[in-house]
Amino acid sequence: MMAPEDFRGKMADLSGVLVFLDEAFNAMLKAEYVDGEGNTVKTFRLLDLKKVDGIWLPKTIDFMDEKSRDKTRFRITDAAMGLEFFNHPLSRGELPTLVPEIPSNFYSEIR
């Protein structure tokens, strides 16, 4: 995918994104942010998924700056399941003034 014309230049080294999809899980496995010369600048990589209460969730994600080789690993250890947010400000495209409190019995451990 190429960045929209009005977006180009706002992030100096980003001109497009290569997206790698898994058809079996219907998930994005990897994304490469590329510069104007086609070089990979940053990488997003989904390392593993876990099925919790019938829903596939990302478990571990790596973000890599390909120039500096700095890596951030994002690991999900718990997820609140079965919640409804139909009337939440985010569902209307608004920023919430308060973060909803989620009772601990809604959380499932992801192993």
C-alpha positions, 0 to 999 in steps of 0.5 A, spaced: 500 500 500 502 506 498 501 512 503 496 517 500 498 523 497 496 528 502 500 524 508 506 523 504 512 528 507 509 528 514 513 522 516 519 523 512 521 516 511 515 513 510 512 512 503 508 505 503 506 499 507 507 492 505 502 487 509 503 480 510 496 476 511 494 469 513 488 467 510 487 461 515 487 466 521 484 472 517 490 476 521 495 481 519 502 477 520 507 482 518 507 489 516 513 493 513 513 500 513 518 502 507 521 509 505 521 512 498 527 507 495 523 501 497 527 500 504 524 497 510 524 502 515 520 499 521 517 492 522 511 490 525 510 482 526 505 478 530 509 472 533 503 468 536 495 468 537 491 465 542 484 462 542 480 465 548 473 464 549 472 462 542 476 469 539 483 469 536 487 474 540 494 477 539 499 474 544 506 477 542 507 482 537 514 485 535 516 492 533 522 493 530 526 499 528 530 496 522 535 502 522 537 502 529 535 495 530 531 497 537 525 492 538 519 493 542 516 486 544 508 487 546 506 481 550 498 480 552 497 476 558 490 478 560 484 480 556 477 482 558 472 478 554 465 478 553 464 486 554 459 490 550 461 497 548 456 499 544 454 506 548 461 507 549 464 514 546 469 510 542 464 507 538 461 514 536 468 516 534 469 520 541 475 520 546 472 518 553 473 522 559 473 516 563 476 509 562 471 504 564 472 500 570 472 492 568 471 487 573 476 482 574 471 476 573 471 479 566 479 477 565 482 471 562 489 469 562 492 468 556 498 462 556 
